[in-house]
């Protein structure tokens, strides 16, 4: 393999321009000194937050301090990510982390002190002209949270329990990443190699069925040997959730987890119910997969196998930018003008270099344009990554442009919508443009698998979590066999009779790290569905749908997530957005079946 170039050997034209955040190290140091002083200043407010003018004043200083910390932290982290081995920025990143912890500690008195006020006093404050609309909204949110906040001594006790509550996740992480040892399996060349988490997916994507089968069996045999320990670990996590729900006076662990974003439980239940109604589409896709793979029986280890012959799409970075730009024409000239600014204006760090952080992300600090980290390869996946990350960046750009600091922060529930919408419009553009049936089939299978993994599979995970917690809440024991049985039956339901649901899959629950961040995975499915719904509306309606969507981007976090989407024409409390996404999936299947005739 050719050696990766060092950072200083790469072309600066493809580097992001972090000087737009801080022009020099001296400028960073000056901001650091200013924030240190503000941390001292904030303490003067402690014990005095009992009138609207003082609350407005402390909120304003909190915003200034938080933005200073954000700018320092983002800059130091991104410098560190350019070359993780470079000592100077390693140290700067650590310095910024410590400052962030110090700042959070200094601000921690604000919410409890305001919440200690009576409900009547809080309502009076909300009506006061001394507070702007953003701060009024903050107090209304605190008032909403008030029934679930305990006394000062109880909150202090819960804070101490915090470290213990991390134990299930920490233990699982150590076991899954460090202690579990998998056997050797044969690769495509017939060589014995160690099975690892990273190689597992590569083996499942192998064209050699024996390789897929052997890796699948070896993976779940290994987890099976630890089923009692892993069941006890997951059980401990469920027990922790039940403890917090009961202590904070929530009806259930699920409702507790949805409360922060103010998402009604009906959204979660509706996702599962709507996907259940559309499972015949998933079953149809499985039949198609069996036909394309030319196998008599489709097994669980065949679900990631490539469906079309190797199709090499060699796409340079310049070509990727051009195609993404063309594909987003529907979003209007202003959107594309800003997008081009992002391409040309030092937003993006493009290529891999020695020591650079892997993967891709969009990040930044309020008041400066967003940034995107890539490790671009000249292929289809990297082009979709560019579209995805620029979707995040454009969301941040419009959100920052239209809101003050506090209202610009959008939630995780909304975060994946803009990125996935860009991917949907790019896919639509590529499918319309291609005249090669082989390329078309390659694109269709790529997209269909995103529906399978992001909507169906994540909804199945969400349903598993709901069932497991409900059983625990009703006093049932979650034995290893009970967990296996629930998981196995869900797989049979979701994949249908066209698939041989191998018994080994009953242990898959044991290797899903997301189950330790409970009731989180549903956001992947709702985000994907909302984005697909937006894309369908834009393609069907044109201008009115585009205006609603741009309104969504400009909303940031100025209202509750569910309300922001609703105003933009995507009501996640109904089945419509998910049904619209399913109609797109159905159309993909129609096209794939047409090509296989």
C-alpha positions as CSV (number, residue, x, y, z in Angstrom):
1,X,0.0,0.0,0.0
2,X,1.4,3.4,-0.9
3,X,2.4,5.6,2.1
4,X,0.0,8.3,3.1
5,X,1.4,11.8,2.8
6,X,2.2,13.9,5.9
7,X,0.0,16.9,6.5
8,X,2.6,19.4,5.3
9,X,3.1,17.4,2.1
10,X,-0.5,17.8,1.0
11,X,-2.0,20.6,-1.2
12,X,-3.3,23.5,1.0
13,X,-6.0,24.1,-1.6
14,X,-7.8,21.0,-0.2
15,X,-7.5,22.1,3.5
16,X,-10.2,23.8,5.5
17,X,-9.5,27.4,6.5
18,X,-9.5,27.3,10.3
19,X,-8.0,30.9,10.3
20,X,-11.7,32.0,9.8
21,X,-12.2,30.8,13.4
22,X,-9.0,32.1,14.9
23,X,-6.5,34.0,12.8
24,X,-3.6,33.0,15.0
25,X,-2.6,31.1,18.2
26,X,-2.4,34.5,19.9
27,X,-6.1,35.2,19.1
28,X,-7.0,31.8,20.6
29,X,-5.0,32.5,23.7
30,X,-6.8,35.9,24.1
31,X,-10.2,34.3,23.8
32,X,-9.1,31.7,26.4
33,X,-8.1,34.4,28.9
34,X,-11.5,36.2,28.3
35,X,-13.5,33.0,29.0
36,X,-11.4,32.2,32.1
37,X,-12.4,35.7,33.4
38,X,-16.1,35.1,32.5
39,X,-16.1,31.8,34.5
40,X,-15.1,33.9,37.5
41,X,-17.7,36.6,36.7
42,X,-20.6,34.1,36.5
43,X,-20.1,33.1,40.2
44,X,-21.3,36.6,41.3
45,X,-24.9,35.6,40.2
46,X,-25.1,32.6,42.5
47,X,-28.0,33.0,45.0
48,X,-29.4,36.1,43.2
49,X,-31.5,34.6,40.4
50,X,-34.9,35.8,41.7
51,X,-36.0,38.5,39.3
52,X,-36.3,38.7,35.5
53,X,-33.6,41.3,34.9
54,X,-31.0,39.3,36.8
55,X,-32.0,36.1,34.9
56,X,-31.8,38.0,31.6
57,X,-28.3,39.2,32.6
58,X,-27.0,35.7,33.6
59,X,-28.4,34.1,30.5
60,X,-26.6,36.7,28.3
61,X,-23.3,36.1,30.1
62,X,-23.9,32.3,29.8
63,X,-24.4,32.7,26.1
64,X,-21.2,34.7,25.7
65,X,-19.2,32.2,27.8
66,X,-20.7,29.1,26.1
67,X,-19.9,30.5,22.7
68,X,-16.4,31.4,23.7
69,X,-15.9,27.8,24.9
70,X,-17.4,26.4,21.8
71,X,-15.1,28.4,19.5
72,X,-12.0,27.4,21.5
73,X,-13.0,23.7,21.7
74,X,-14.0,23.4,18.0
75,X,-10.8,25.1,16.8
76,X,-8.5,23.0,19.0
77,X,-10.3,19.8,18.2
78,X,-10.2,20.3,14.5
79,X,-6.6,21.3,14.5
80,X,-6.0,18.0,16.5
81,X,-8.0,16.1,13.9
82,X,-5.7,17.3,11.1
83,X,-2.9,15.1,12.6
84,X,-3.8,13.2,15.7
85,X,-0.1,12.5,16.5
86,X,0.9,16.1,16.5
87,X,1.7,17.0,20.1
88,X,1.0,20.7,20.1
89,X,-2.6,20.4,19.1
90,X,-3.1,17.3,21.2
91,X,-2.2,19.5,24.2
92,X,-4.4,22.4,22.9
93,X,-7.4,20.0,22.5
94,X,-6.9,18.8,26.1
95,X,-6.7,22.4,27.4
96,X,-10.0,23.2,25.6
97,X,-11.6,20.1,27.1
98,X,-10.6,21.0,30.6
99,X,-11.9,24.6,30.1
100,X,-15.2,23.1,28.9
101,X,-15.6,21.0,32.0
102,X,-14.7,24.1,34.2
103,X,-17.2,26.3,32.3
104,X,-20.0,23.7,32.7
105,X,-19.3,23.4,36.4
106,X,-19.4,27.2,36.8
107,X,-22.8,27.3,35.0
108,X,-24.4,24.3,36.8
109,X,-26.1,26.4,39.5
110,X,-28.3,28.3,37.0
111,X,-31.0,25.8,36.2
112,X,-31.5,24.3,39.8
113,X,-31.6,27.9,41.2
114,X,-34.3,29.0,38.8
115,X,-36.3,25.8,39.3
116,X,-36.2,26.3,43.0
117,X,-38.5,29.3,42.4
118,X,-42.3,28.8,42.7
119,X,-44.3,28.1,39.6
120,X,-46.1,31.4,40.1
121,X,-42.8,33.3,40.3
122,X,-41.6,31.6,37.1
123,X,-44.8,32.5,35.3
124,X,-44.4,36.2,36.3
125,X,-40.8,36.1,35.0
126,X,-42.0,34.7,31.7
127,X,-44.4,37.6,31.3
128,X,-41.7,40.2,32.1
129,X,-40.5,42.6,29.3
130,X,-37.0,42.2,30.7
131,X,-36.6,38.9,28.9
132,X,-36.4,38.5,25.2
133,X,-38.4,35.8,23.4
134,X,-35.5,33.2,23.4
135,X,-35.1,33.6,27.2
136,X,-38.9,33.4,27.8
137,X,-38.8,30.1,25.8
138,X,-36.0,28.8,28.0
139,X,-38.0,29.5,31.1
140,X,-41.1,27.9,29.7
141,X,-39.0,24.8,29.0
142,X,-37.7,24.9,32.6
143,X,-41.3,25.1,33.8
144,X,-42.1,22.0,31.7
145,X,-39.2,20.1,33.3
146,X,-40.0,21.3,36.8
147,X,-42.3,18.3,37.8
148,X,-39.3,15.9,37.1
149,X,-36.7,17.9,39.0
150,X,-36.1,16.8,42.6
151,X,-35.0,18.7,45.7
152,X,-31.4,20.0,45.9
153,X,-30.2,17.2,48.2
154,X,-31.9,14.5,46.0
155,X,-30.4,16.0,42.8
156,X,-27.0,16.0,44.5
157,X,-27.5,12.3,45.4
158,X,-28.6,11.5,41.8
159,X,-25.5,13.2,40.5
160,X,-23.3,10.9,42.6
161,X,-25.2,7.9,41.3
162,X,-24.3,9.1,37.7
163,X,-21.0,7.3,37.7
164,X,-22.6,4.0,38.8
165,X,-25.3,4.4,36.2
166,X,-22.6,4.4,33.4
167,X,-21.4,0.9,34.6
168,X,-23.6,-1.3,32.2
169,X,-22.5,0.7,29.2
170,X,-18.8,0.8,30.3
171,X,-18.8,-3.0,31.0
172,X,-20.4,-3.8,27.7
173,X,-17.9,-1.5,25.9
174,X,-14.9,-3.1,27.5
175,X,-16.2,-6.6,26.9
176,X,-17.3,-6.0,23.3
177,X,-14.2,-4.0,22.2
178,X,-11.4,-5.5,24.3
179,X,-12.2,-8.8,25.9
180,X,-14.3,-10.7,23.4
181,X,-12.0,-12.8,21.2
182,X,-13.4,-14.2,17.9
183,X,-12.0,-17.3,16.1
184,X,-10.1,-17.4,12.9
185,X,-12.1,-17.7,9.7
186,X,-11.3,-18.2,6.0
187,X,-11.3,-15.1,3.8
188,X,-12.0,-15.1,0.0
189,X,-8.4,-16.3,-0.7
190,X,-8.9,-19.3,1.7
191,X,-6.4,-17.8,4.2
192,X,-7.1,-18.1,7.9
193,X,-7.6,-14.7,9.4
194,X,-8.8,-13.3,12.7
195,X,-12.5,-12.4,12.8
196,X,-12.9,-8.8,14.1
197,X,-15.8,-6.3,14.3
198,X,-14.3,-4.4,11.4
199,X,-13.8,-7.4,9.2
200,X,-17.2,-8.9,10.0
201,X,-19.2,-6.6,7.7
202,X,-16.5,-7.0,5.0
203,X,-17.0,-10.8,5.3
204,X,-20.8,-10.4,5.1
205,X,-20.4,-8.4,1.9
206,X,-18.2,-11.1,0.3
207,X,-19.4,-12.7,-2.9
208,X,-18.3,-16.0,-1.5
209,X,-21.2,-17.6,0.4
210,X,-19.0,-19.9,2.4
211,X,-17.1,-16.9,3.7
212,X,-20.3,-15.2,4.7
213,X,-21.7,-18.2,6.4
214,X,-18.6,-19.0,8.4
215,X,-18.1,-15.5,9.6
216,X,-21.8,-15.3,10.7
217,X,-21.7,-18.6,12.6
218,X,-18.3,-17.7,14.3
219,X,-19.6,-14.2,15.3
220,X,-22.8,-15.5,17.0
221,X,-21.2,-18.7,18.5
222,X,-18.8,-16.3,20.3
223,X,-21.6,-14.1,21.7
224,X,-23.6,-17.2,22.5
225,X,-20.8,-18.4,24.9
226,X,-21.3,-15.2,26.9
227,X,-25.1,-15.0,26.7
228,X,-25.6,-15.0,30.5
229,X,-23.1,-12.2,31.2
230,X,-24.3,-10.1,28.2
231,X,-28.0,-10.6,29.3
232,X,-27.1,-9.5,32.8
233,X,-25.3,-6.4,31.4
234,X,-28.3,-5.4,29.3
235,X,-30.6,-6.2,32.2
236,X,-28.6,-3.8,34.4
237,X,-29.1,-1.1,31.8
238,X,-32.8,-1.6,31.7
239,X,-33.0,-1.6,35.5
240,X,-31.0,1.7,35.5
241,X,-33.6,3.2,33.1
242,X,-36.5,2.1,35.3
243,X,-34.8,3.5,38.4
244,X,-34.4,7.0,36.8
245,X,-37.9,6.9,35.3
246,X,-39.5,6.1,38.7
247,X,-37.3,8.5,40.7
248,X,-38.0,11.4,38.3
249,X,-41.8,10.6,38.2
250,X,-42.2,9.6,34.6
251,X,-44.9,7.0,33.6
252,X,-42.2,4.8,31.8
253,X,-38.6,4.7,30.7
254,X,-39.7,5.3,27.1
255,X,-41.6,8.5,28.0
256,X,-38.7,9.7,30.1
257,X,-36.3,9.3,27.1
258,X,-38.7,11.2,24.8
259,X,-39.5,14.0,27.2
260,X,-36.3,16.0,26.6
261,X,-37.2,16.6,22.9
262,X,-40.9,16.9,23.9
263,X,-41.7,14.0,21.5
264,X,-45.1,12.4,22.2
265,X,-44.9,8.6,22.6
266,X,-47.4,8.3,19.8
267,X,-44.5,9.3,17.4
268,X,-42.5,6.2,18.5
269,X,-45.6,3.9,18.5
270,X,-46.7,5.3,15.1
271,X,-43.3,4.5,13.5
272,X,-43.5,0.9,14.6
273,X,-47.2,0.5,13.6
274,X,-46.7,2.1,10.2
275,X,-43.6,0.0,9.4
276,X,-45.5,-3.1,10.4
277,X,-48.2,-2.2,7.9
278,X,-45.5,-1.9,5.2
279,X,-43.6,-5.1,6.0
280,X,-45.0,-6.7,2.8
281,X,-42.6,-4.4,0.9
282,X,-39.6,-5.6,3.0
283,X,-40.7,-9.2,2.3
284,X,-41.0,-8.4,-1.4
285,X,-37.4,-7.0,-1.3
286,X,-36.2,-10.2,0.3
287,X,-37.8,-12.3,-2.5
288,X,-36.1,-10.0,-5.0
289,X,-32.8,-10.4,-3.2
290,X,-33.1,-14.2,-3.3
291,X,-33.8,-14.0,-7.1
292,X,-30.8,-11.7,-7.7
293,X,-28.4,-13.8,-5.6
294,X,-29.7,-16.9,-7.5
295,X,-30.0,-19.0,-4.2
296,X,-32.7,-21.5,-3.3
297,X,-32.9,-20.2,0.3
298,X,-32.0,-16.7,1.5
299,X,-30.3,-16.8,4.9
300,X,-29.5,-14.1,7.4
301,X,-25.9,-14.1,6.3
302,X,-27.0,-13.2,2.7
303,X,-28.5,-9.8,3.6
304,X,-25.4,-7.8,3.0
305,X,-24.2,-9.7,0.0
306,X,-23.8,-7.5,-3.2
307,X,-26.7,-8.0,-5.6
308,X,-25.0,-6.9,-8.8
309,X,-21.7,-7.6,-10.4
310,X,-18.8,-5.4,-9.4
311,X,-19.6,-1.9,-10.8
312,X,-16.8,0.5,-10.5
313,X,-17.8,4.2,-10.3
314,X,-14.6,6.2,-10.5
315,X,-15.7,9.7,-9.3
316,X,-13.1,12.4,-8.7
317,X,-13.6,15.1,-6.0
318,X,-14.2,17.7,-8.7
319,X,-16.8,15.5,-10.4
320,X,-18.4,14.7,-7.0
321,X,-18.8,18.5,-6.3
322,X,-20.2,19.2,-9.7
323,X,-22.7,16.3,-9.5
324,X,-23.8,17.2,-6.0
325,X,-24.2,20.9,-7.1
326,X,-26.4,19.8,-10.1
327,X,-28.5,17.4,-8.0
328,X,-29.5,20.2,-5.6
329,X,-30.7,22.6,-8.3
330,X,-34.3,22.0,-7.0
331,X,-33.4,23.7,-3.7
332,X,-33.0,27.1,-5.5
333,X,-30.3,29.5,-6.4
334,X,-29.6,30.9,-3.0
335,X,-29.1,27.4,-1.6
336,X,-26.7,26.6,-4.4
337,X,-24.8,29.9,-4.1
338,X,-24.1,29.1,-0.4
339,X,-23.2,25.5,-1.3
340,X,-20.7,26.8,-3.9
341,X,-19.3,29.2,-1.3
342,X,-18.8,26.1,0.9
343,X,-17.0,24.2,-1.9
344,X,-14.7,27.2,-2.7
345,X,-14.4,29.0,0.7
346,X,-12.3,26.8,3.0
347,X,-15.2,24.9,4.6
348,X,-13.9,21.4,3.6
349,X,-10.8,19.4,4.5
350,X,-10.8,16.9,1.6
351,X,-8.2,14.2,1.5
352,X,-6.7,11.7,3.9
353,X,-3.2,12.4,5.3
354,X,-1.0,10.6,7.8
355,X,-2.5,10.9,11.3
356,X,-5.8,12.5,10.2
357,X,-9.0,11.5,12.0
358,X,-10.9,8.9,10.1
359,X,-14.5,9.1,8.9
360,X,-16.4,12.3,8.1
361,X,-18.3,15.0,10.0
362,X,-19.7,18.5,9.8
363,X,-18.9,20.8,12.8
364,X,-18.3,24.4,13.6
365,X,-19.0,27.3,16.0
366,X,-21.8,29.8,15.8
367,X,-20.8,33.0,14.1
368,X,-18.4,31.4,11.7
369,X,-19.2,29.3,8.6
370,X,-19.5,25.5,9.2
371,X,-16.7,23.1,8.5
372,X,-16.6,19.6,7.0
373,X,-14.0,16.9,7.5
374,X,-13.8,14.3,4.7
375,X,-11.4,11.5,3.8
376,X,-12.4,11.5,0.1
377,X,-11.9,8.5,-2.1
378,X,-12.8,8.6,-5.8
379,X,-16.0,6.5,-5.4
380,X,-19.8,6.6,-5.1
381,X,-19.8,6.3,-1.4
382,X,-17.5,9.4,-1.0
383,X,-19.8,11.4,-3.3
384,X,-22.8,10.5,-1.1
385,X,-20.7,11.4,2.0
386,X,-20.0,14.9,0.5
387,X,-23.7,15.4,-0.2
388,X,-24.5,14.2,3.4
389,X,-22.0,16.3,5.3
390,X,-22.8,19.4,3.2
391,X,-26.5,18.9,4.1
392,X,-25.5,19.2,7.8
393,X,-23.3,22.2,7.0
394,X,-26.1,24.0,5.1
395,X,-28.6,23.3,8.0
396,X,-26.1,24.9,10.4
397,X,-25.4,27.8,8.0
398,X,-29.1,28.7,7.6
399,X,-29.9,28.0,11.3
400,X,-27.0,30.3,12.5
401,X,-28.0,33.0,10.0
402,X,-31.6,33.2,11.1
403,X,-31.3,32.7,14.9
404,X,-29.5,33.9,18.0
405,X,-27.0,31.6,19.6
406,X,-29.3,29.8,21.9
407,X,-32.1,29.2,19.3
408,X,-29.7,28.1,16.6
409,X,-28.9,24.7,18.3
410,X,-31.0,22.1,16.6
411,X,-31.7,18.6,18.2
412,X,-30.4,15.2,17.2
413,X,-34.0,14.4,16.2
414,X,-33.7,16.9,13.4
415,X,-30.0,16.6,12.6
416,X,-30.1,13.7,10.1
417,X,-33.0,15.2,8.1
418,X,-31.0,17.8,6.0
419,X,-28.1,15.4,5.4
420,X,-30.4,12.5,4.2
421,X,-32.5,14.8,2.1
422,X,-29.4,15.8,0.1
423,X,-28.6,12.1,-0.4
424,X,-32.2,11.4,-1.6
425,X,-32.0,14.3,-4.2
426,X,-28.5,13.1,-5.3
427,X,-29.9,9.6,-5.8
428,X,-32.9,10.8,-7.7
429,X,-30.6,12.9,-10.0
430,X,-28.2,9.9,-10.7
431,X,-31.2,7.6,-11.4
432,X,-32.7,10.1,-13.8
433,X,-29.4,10.6,-15.6
434,X,-28.1,7.1,-16.1
435,X,-28.8,5.2,-19.3
436,X,-26.8,2.1,-18.3
437,X,-29.0,-0.7,-16.8
438,X,-26.1,-2.1,-14.9
439,X,-25.4,1.3,-13.3
440,X,-29.1,1.8,-12.6
441,X,-29.4,-1.5,-10.8
442,X,-26.3,-0.7,-8.8
443,X,-27.8,2.6,-7.6
444,X,-31.2,1.1,-6.9
445,X,-29.7,-1.7,-4.7
446,X,-27.6,0.9,-2.9
447,X,-30.7,2.9,-2.1
448,X,-32.9,0.0,-1.3
449,X,-30.4,-1.2,1.3
450,X,-30.4,2.2,2.9
451,X,-34.2,1.7,3.5
452,X,-33.6,-1.8,4.8
453,X,-30.8,-0.8,7.3
454,X,-32.0,2.7,8.3
455,X,-35.7,2.4,8.4
456,X,-36.7,-1.3,8.8
457,X,-33.7,-2.5,10.9
458,X,-33.6,0.5,13.2
459,X,-37.4,0.3,13.7
460,X,-37.0,-3.4,14.6
461,X,-34.3,-2.4,17.2
462,X,-36.7,0.3,18.5
463,X,-39.4,-2.3,18.9
464,X,-37.1,-4.7,20.7
465,X,-36.2,-1.9,23.2
466,X,-39.9,-1.1,23.8
467,X,-40.9,-4.8,24.4
468,X,-37.9,-5.4,26.7
469,X,-38.6,-2.3,28.9
470,X,-42.3,-3.0,29.0
471,X,-41.7,-6.5,30.2
472,X,-39.3,-5.3,32.9
473,X,-41.8,-2.6,34.0
474,X,-44.5,-5.2,34.4
475,X,-42.2,-7.3,36.7
476,X,-41.2,-10.0,34.2
477,X,-37.7,-11.4,34.3
478,X,-35.5,-10.8,31.3
479,X,-33.7,-14.1,31.1
480,X,-31.1,-14.8,28.3
481,X,-33.6,-17.1,26.6
482,X,-36.4,-14.5,26.9
483,X,-34.2,-11.8,25.2
484,X,-33.2,-14.4,22.5
485,X,-36.8,-15.4,21.9
486,X,-38.1,-11.8,21.6
487,X,-35.3,-10.9,19.2
488,X,-35.7,-14.0,17.1
489,X,-39.5,-13.5,16.7
490,X,-39.0,-9.9,15.6
491,X,-36.5,-11.0,12.9
492,X,-39.1,-13.5,11.6
493,X,-41.8,-10.8,11.5
494,X,-39.6,-8.2,9.8
495,X,-37.9,-10.4,7.2
496,X,-40.9,-12.7,6.4
497,X,-41.2,-16.3,5.1
498,X,-38.9,-15.7,2.2
499,X,-35.9,-15.7,4.5
500,X,-34.5,-18.6,6.5
501,X,-34.2,-16.9,9.9
502,X,-31.1,-18.7,11.2
503,X,-31.2,-19.6,14.9
504,X,-27.8,-17.9,15.4
505,X,-29.4,-14.4,14.8
506,X,-31.2,-14.7,18.2
507,X,-27.9,-13.5,19.8
508,X,-27.6,-10.3,17.7
509,X,-29.1,-8.2,20.5
510,X,-25.9,-8.9,22.4
511,X,-23.7,-6.9,20.0
512,X,-25.7,-3.7,19.4
513,X,-24.0,-0.9,21.4
514,X,-27.0,1.5,20.8
515,X,-29.0,-0.6,23.2
516,X,-26.9,1.1,25.9
517,X,-28.1,4.5,24.7
518,X,-31.7,3.5,25.1
519,X,-34.6,4.6,22.8
520,X,-32.2,6.4,20.5
521,X,-32.2,4.3,17.4
522,X,-35.8,5.3,16.4
523,X,-34.4,8.7,15.4
524,X,-32.5,7.1,12.5
525,X,-35.8,5.8,11.1
526,X,-37.8,9.0,11.7
527,X,-35.0,11.2,10.4
528,X,-34.7,9.1,7.2
529,X,-38.5,9.0,6.8
530,X,-38.8,12.8,7.3
531,X,-36.0,13.5,4.8
532,X,-37.5,11.1,2.2
533,X,-40.9,12.8,2.7
534,X,-39.4,16.2,2.1
535,X,-37.6,15.0,-1.0
536,X,-40.9,13.5,-2.4
537,X,-42.8,16.7,-1.7
538,X,-40.0,18.8,-3.4
539,X,-40.0,16.5,-6.4
540,X,-43.8,16.4,-6.6
541,X,-44.7,20.0,-5.7
542,X,-41.6,22.1,-6.5
543,X,-41.4,25.7,-5.2
544,X,-44.0,25.6,-2.3
545,X,-42.3,22.5,-0.9
546,X,-38.8,24.0,-1.3
547,X,-39.9,27.1,0.6
548,X,-41.3,25.0,3.4
549,X,-38.0,23.0,3.5
550,X,-35.8,26.1,3.6
551,X,-38.1,27.4,6.4
552,X,-37.2,24.1,8.3
553,X,-33.4,24.8,7.8
554,X,-33.8,28.4,9.1
555,X,-35.8,27.2,12.2
556,X,-32.7,25.8,13.9
557,X,-33.9,24.9,17.4
558,X,-36.3,27.8,17.8
559,X,-39.2,25.5,18.7
560,X,-39.7,21.8,19.6
561,X,-38.5,19.5,16.9
562,X,-41.9,18.0,16.1
563,X,-43.4,21.5,15.7
564,X,-40.6,22.6,13.4
565,X,-41.1,19.6,11.1
566,X,-44.9,20.1,11.2
567,X,-44.7,23.7,10.1
568,X,-42.5,22.6,7.2
569,X,-45.2,20.0,6.1
570,X,-43.8,16.8,7.7
571,X,-46.0,15.8,10.6
572,X,-44.2,12.9,12.4
573,X,-47.2,12.4,14.7
574,X,-49.1,10.9,11.7
575,X,-48.2,8.0,9.5
576,X,-48.0,10.2,6.4
577,X,-44.2,10.9,6.2
578,X,-43.4,7.2,6.9
579,X,-46.0,6.2,4.3
580,X,-44.4,8.6,1.8
581,X,-41.0,7.1,2.4
582,X,-42.5,3.7,1.9
583,X,-44.0,4.7,-1.4
584,X,-40.5,5.8,-2.5
585,X,-39.2,2.3,-1.4
586,X,-42.0,0.6,-3.3
587,X,-41.1,2.6,-6.5
588,X,-37.4,1.4,-6.1
589,X,-38.7,-2.2,-5.9
590,X,-40.9,-1.7,-9.0
591,X,-37.8,-0.4,-11.0
592,X,-35.6,-3.3,-9.7
593,X,-38.2,-5.9,-10.7
594,X,-38.6,-4.3,-14.1
595,X,-34.8,-4.6,-14.7
596,X,-34.7,-8.2,-13.6
597,X,-37.5,-9.4,-16.0
